[in-house]
Amino acid sequence: MEKVKYRKSLNDYEDVKRMQSYYFEQGEEKGFAKGEAKGKVEGRAEGRAEGRAEGRAEGATEAKRQMVLSMREKGFDIKFISEITGLNEEEVQNISREH
């Protein structure tokens, strides 16, 4: 009778260990999937933010370029354009030459 109780107890213990292992694996898989999804979302958001910042910088550069060209067409001198745009005189000259 004691052997039967012992074997049942041992079987119960092994069942509990298998269930723990199974649930641990399930939790690990869910956690991994959740972490992967969160990482993708954060990566996309970071990529969008970087893209927007890059686009703004390019837009600002293009706006200054257009301003230089417009001011040169109206006869403003390079030194004055440099002071207004914040570009150095060489940059203003290079933009003027491109056009």
C-alpha angles and dihedrals in degrees: 000000000000090000090053091051090046093050091047090049090049091048091049090050092050090048091052091049091050091049091048090050092047094049091044090054091046091049091047091051092048091047091049092048091047092048091047092050092047090049091052092050092048091046092052092048091049091048091050092049092049090047092050092048091048091048092050091050091049090047092051091049091050091047091054090047091053091046091053092050093047093048092047090051088053091052103254114154124246095248092054092046089050091054093048098045099036090234118128118249093255091056090049090050092049092051090047091052094050091063 
